[in-house]
Amino acid sequence: MDRYRVLCLSGAVLMTSLLCASPACAYLDPGTGSMIVQALIAVFAAVSVSVGIFWKRLKLFFGRGKKEGPGDT
């Protein structure tokens, strides 16, 4: 199958499952809430590290930062 057919088929399956879903009788316990908060903190940390690395590379690309040697950290 080509990618277009796979994409159309997966979209159709997703829409069918969303339209035929029944309401769930569930709750979020404190452990789940803590896990969600931990995941949000991890995402924030990962994004900030990625932006820092990207910013340093961008400064090096435009020549405004100094290149680090093997002994520099």
GUZASE-266739 format. One record per residue: residue number from 1; residue in three letters; x, y, z of N, C-alpha, C in turn. Coordinates in steps of 0.1 Angstrom, whole numbers, plus 2048, in hexadecimal, padded with zeros to 3 digits. Atoms other than C-alpha are relative to their C-alpha. Layout:
% GUZASE-266739
<NUM ALA <X Y Z> <X Y Z> <X Y Z>>
...
This chain:
% GUZASE-266739
<1 MET <808 7F4 800> <800 800 800> <809 80C 800>>
<2 ASP <7F8 7F3 7FF> <80C 823 7FA> <7FC 808 80C>>
<3 ARG <802 7F8 7F4> <80D 83D 815> <7F2 807 801>>
<4 TYR <80D 7F9 800> <7EE 84F 80A> <7F4 7F7 804>>
<5 ARG <80B 80A 7FD> <7D8 830 80D> <801 7FD 80F>>
<6 VAL <7FE 803 7F2> <7E7 828 82F> <7FB 80C 809>>
<7 LEU <804 7F4 7F9> <7E1 84C 83B> <7F0 801 800>>
<8 CYS <80E 7FF 801> <7BD 84B 82E> <7F9 7F5 809>>
<9 LEU <806 80B 7F8> <7B6 829 83E> <801 803 80F>>
<10 SER <7FE 7FE 7F2> <7C5 833 860> <7F7 80C 804>>
<11 GLY <809 7F5 7FD> <7B1 854 85F> <7F1 7FB 801>>
<12 ALA <80D 805 7FF> <791 841 858> <7FE 7F7 80C>>
<13 VAL <801 808 7F4> <798 828 874> <7FF 809 80C>>
<14 LEU <800 7F7 7F5> <79F 845 88C> <7F2 807 801>>
<15 MET <80D 7F9 7FF> <77F 858 883> <7F5 7F7 804>>
<16 THR <80A 80A 7FC> <76A 838 886> <801 7FD 80F>>
<17 SER <7FF 803 7F2> <778 831 8A8> <7FC 80B 809>>
<18 LEU <804 7F5 7F8> <772 854 8B4> <7F1 802 800>>
<19 LEU <80F 7FE 802> <74E 855 8A7> <7F9 7F5 808>>
<20 CYS <807 80B 7FA> <746 833 8B6> <804 7FE 80F>>
<21 ALA <7FB 801 7F3> <756 839 8D8> <7F5 801 80B>>
<22 SER <80A 7FE 7F5> <741 834 8F8> <807 807 80B>>
<23 PRO <7FA 7F9 7F5> <746 849 917> <806 7F6 80A>>
<24 ALA <7F9 809 7F6> <75E 83A 931> <7FD 805 80E>>
<25 CYS <802 7FC 7F2> <757 839 956> <80E 7FE 807>>
<26 ALA <7F3 801 7FB> <77A 840 962> <804 80C 808>>
<27 TYR <7FB 7F5 7F8> <78D 857 979> <80F 801 7FF>>
<28 LEU <7F2 7FF 7FF> <7B0 864 97D> <804 801 80E>>
<29 ASP <7FB 800 7F2> <7C1 85B 99E> <80C 809 801>>
<30 PRO <7F5 7F7 7FD> <7DC 870 9AE> <80D 7FB 7F9>>
<31 GLY <7F4 805 807> <7F7 859 99F> <800 804 7F1>>
<32 THR <801 7FC 80E> <7EB 861 97C> <803 80F 7FE>>
<33 GLY <7FE 7F2 800> <7EA 886 983> <80F 803 802>>
<34 SER <7F2 7FE 7FE> <80E 884 990> <808 7FC 7F4>>
<35 MET <7F9 805 80C> <819 871 971> <7FE 80B 7F5>>
<36 ILE <802 7F6 80A> <80A 88C 95B> <808 80C 803>>
<37 VAL <7F8 7F4 7FC> <81B 8A8 96E> <80F 7FD 7FD>>
<38 GLN <7F3 804 802> <83C 895 96C> <803 800 7F1>>
<39 ALA <7FE 800 80F> <838 890 946> <801 80E 7FB>>
<40 LEU <800 7F3 804> <831 8B5 942> <80E 807 803>>
<41 ILE <7F3 7FB 7FC> <851 8BE 955> <80B 7FB 7F7>>
<42 ALA <7F6 806 809> <865 8A6 940> <7FF 806 7F2>>
<43 VAL <802 7FA 80D> <857 8B5 920> <806 80E 800>>
<44 PHE <7FA 7F2 7FF> <860 8D8 92C> <80F 7FF 801>>
<45 ALA <7F2 801 7FF> <883 8CD 935> <806 7FC 7F3>>
<46 ALA <7FA 804 80D> <889 8BC 914> <7FF 80B 7F5>>
<47 VAL <801 7F4 80A> <87C 8DA 900> <80A 80A 803>>
<48 SER <7F6 7F5 7FC> <892 8F2 914> <80E 7FC 7FC>>
<49 VAL <7F3 805 804> <8B1 8DC 90E> <802 801 7F1>>
<50 SER <7FF 800 80F> <8A9 8D9 8E9> <801 80E 7FB>>
<51 VAL <7FF 7F2 805> <8A4 8FF 8E5> <80E 805 804>>
<52 GLY <7F2 7FB 7FD> <8C5 905 8F7> <80A 7FB 7F7>>
<53 ILE <7F6 806 80A> <8D8 8ED 8E0> <7FE 807 7F2>>
<54 PHE <802 7FA 80D> <8C7 8FC 8C1> <805 80E 800>>
<55 TRP <7FB 7F2 7FF> <8CF 920 8CD> <80F 800 7FF>>
<56 LYS <7F2 800 801> <8F3 917 8D2> <805 7FD 7F2>>
<57 ARG <7FC 804 80E> <8F6 907 8B0> <7FD 80C 7F6>>
<58 LEU <804 7F5 809> <8E4 925 8A0> <80A 80B 802>>
<59 LYS <7F5 7F6 7FD> <8FD 93D 8B1> <80D 7FD 7F9>>
<60 LEU <7F4 805 807> <91A 928 8A4> <7FF 802 7F1>>
<61 PHE <802 7FF 80F> <90B 928 881> <802 80E 7FB>>
<62 PHE <7FF 7F2 804> <909 94E 880> <80D 806 805>>
<63 GLY <7F3 7FB 7FC> <92B 952 890> <800 809 80C>>
<64 ARG <800 7F8 7F4> <921 963 8B0> <804 7F9 80D>>
<65 GLY <7FB 808 7F4> <92B 947 8C8> <80E 7FB 7FD>>
<66 LYS <7F2 806 802> <94E 939 8CE> <7FF 7F1 800>>
<67 LYS <800 80F 801> <955 915 8C5> <806 7FB 80C>>
<68 GLU <7FB 807 7F4> <95B 8FE 8E2> <80B 7F6 7FC>>
<69 GLY <7F5 809 803> <97B 8EA 8E3> <7FC 7F2 807>>
<70 PRO <802 80D 7FA> <97D 8C5 8EF> <800 801 80F>>
<71 GLY <7FF 7FF 7F1> <985 8D0 913> <7F5 809 806>>
<72 ASP <80A 7F7 7FB> <969 8EA 915> <7F3 7F9 802>>
<73 THR <80D 805 7FE> <947 8E2 923> <7F6 80B 802>>
